[in-house]
Amino acid sequence: MDRLDRVITVILGGGRGTRLMPLTLMRSKPAVSFGGKYRLVDIPISNCLHAGLTKVFVLTQFNSYSLNRHVHSSYVMKDFRNSFVEVFAAEQTPDNAEWFQGTADAVRQVMGHLRAYNPTHVLILSGDQLYTMDLREFVLSHMDSQEAITVATTAVGRESAKGFGIMRTQGGRITEFVEKPKDEALLDSLAQPDGNFLASMGIYVFCYDTLEKLLTTHATCTDFGREIIPAALKEEPVRAFRHEGYWEDIGTISSFYEANLMLTKRVPEVELYDPARPIYTNARYLPPSRLSACQVTDSMICDGCYINGARIERSVIGIRSVIGNGTSISDSIVMGADEYDFRNPPPGKLPQAIGQGVTIRRAIIDKGARIGADVSLVNEKGLDEYMDDYVHIHEGIIVVPRETMIPSGYRI
């Protein structure tokens, strides 16, 4: 029997995702489109399946319909007895009428379901991170160490450190853990010899008995990083696992934007073309993309696109994108659409498409957007924050919300 057969993985669906608004207005963070054809949740699920971790629960609560539907339609496991990717939706019970109150509380509320599988270990992941970690190596290193808890860590700079759980280690064990330290003197005391900081990736593996004991003993603690891990340091051996590769927490509009555009590099940090480690997602039966008289540079064009006479630079163009003649798109993410209607749009509406003569620069166009002709989305005034009926600007990046219709001639 493989040592990982009795490991249960829990992927946390996240909270309200307010820092990713308006992308999270109608969906949870893990359900947000990534790389033109994937969802963010596909990253941790694929990492699990490649590692041989085939008992996976995805915990969902806020705006969960899209995520639930995606998981159910994408991950149909052949061995239904021993392998599964299933959704655990937040539920009210006679014993608990509350929704999930935090990461630790979410796991606490489903412990009764996990117990039924008689697990030896529980791996806890976030549903909205992008990374290349070998989870098999991570979990086996924990088992070999015979420690109670292992926390995955990565090096970050000083400014980034203020947004993560930062730790001090000795001989591989964590001796101090501070969630989102803001005090400069405290930060100085936590710095590594190279000036960087050791940050928690929000990825943990617990011996099952330890996890159950901590969640029971600290019954009012709702968050792993802020409460459970610091409390555990006083009671259990907690070790750090150093991840040297790429990792990005997709928590803000700018981090989401940069993570997507990273894929357009000649040598991106995350490789989508490794046949041994594909990213799994919903299998769609789309036609090949059709490009006519286009100029495309350092970009990704996904399945089912219909593009005529456009110029596209350093951009990700999502599935079923329809782009008109004379349009210029640069440094942007176009998420595409869930259906085609460009030949027969609903009465009174523009088609789900980007019209002719449109200029888009440094923008995120969410799914199903209807953009008329001669529209200019370039942030002419260099605004950091702005909002009107058609666009939001966050951190200088234009965001067109899902299914927004922008009339011809609009400029920002």
HELIX and SHEET records of a PDB file:
HELIX    1   1 ARG A    3  ARG A    6  5                                   4    
HELIX    2   2 THR A   18  LEU A   20  5                                   3    
HELIX    3   3 LYS A   29  ALA A   31  5                                   3    
HELIX    4   4 ASP A   42  HIS A   50  1                                   9    
HELIX    5   5 TYR A   65  SER A   74  1                                  10    
HELIX    6   6 THR A  103  ARG A  115  1                                  13    
HELIX    7   7 LEU A  135  SER A  145  1                                  11    
HELIX    8   8 ARG A  158  ALA A  161  1                                   4    
HELIX    9   9 GLU A  184  LEU A  190  1                                   7    
HELIX   10  10 TYR A  208  THR A  217  1                                  10    
HELIX   11  11 PHE A  224  ILE A  228  3                                   5    
HELIX   12  12 ILE A  229  ALA A  232  1                                   4    
HELIX   13  13 ILE A  253  MET A  262  1                                  10    
SHEET    1   A 7 PHE A  84  ALA A  89  0                                        
SHEET    2   A 7 LYS A  55  THR A  60  1                                        
SHEET    3   A 7 VAL A   7  LEU A  12  1                                        
SHEET    4   A 7 HIS A 121  SER A 126  1                                        
SHEET    5   A 7 PHE A 197  CYS A 207 -1                                        
SHEET    6   A 7 ILE A 149  VAL A 156 -1                                        
SHEET    7   A 7 VAL A 238  ARG A 242  1                                        
SHEET    1   B 7 PHE A  84  ALA A  89  0                                        
SHEET    2   B 7 LYS A  55  THR A  60  1                                        
SHEET    3   B 7 VAL A   7  LEU A  12  1                                        
SHEET    4   B 7 HIS A 121  SER A 126  1                                        
SHEET    5   B 7 PHE A 197  CYS A 207 -1                                        
SHEET    6   B 7 GLY A 165  GLN A 170 -1                                        
SHEET    7   B 7 ARG A 173  GLU A 179 -1                                        
SHEET    1   C 2 SER A  33  PHE A  34  0                                        
SHEET    2   C 2 TYR A  38  ARG A  39 -1                                        
SHEET    1   D 2 GLN A 129  TYR A 131  0                                        
SHEET    2   D 2 TRP A 247  ASP A 249 -1                                        
SHEET    1   E 3 ARG A 290  SER A 292  0                                        
SHEET    2   E 3 TYR A 306  ASN A 308  1                                        
SHEET    3   E 3 VAL A 322  ILE A 323  1                                        
SHEET    1   F 5 GLN A 295  THR A 297  0                                        
SHEET    2   F 5 ARG A 311  GLU A 313  1                                        
SHEET    3   F 5 SER A 328  SER A 330  1                                        
SHEET    4   F 5 THR A 359  ARG A 361  1                                        
SHEET    5   F 5 SER A 376  LEU A 377  1                                        
SHEET    1   G 7 MET A 300  ILE A 301  0                                        
SHEET    2   G 7 VAL A 316  ILE A 317  1                                        
SHEET    3   G 7 ILE A 333  VAL A 334  1                                        
SHEET    4   G 7 ALA A 363  ILE A 365  1                                        
SHEET    5   G 7 ILE A 397  VAL A 400  1                                        
SHEET    6   G 7 HIS A 392  HIS A 394 -1                                        
SHEET    7   G 7 GLU A 385  MET A 387 -1                                        
SHEET    1   H 2 ARG A 370  ILE A 371  0                                        
SHEET    2   H 2 MET A 405  ILE A 406  1                                        
END                                                                             
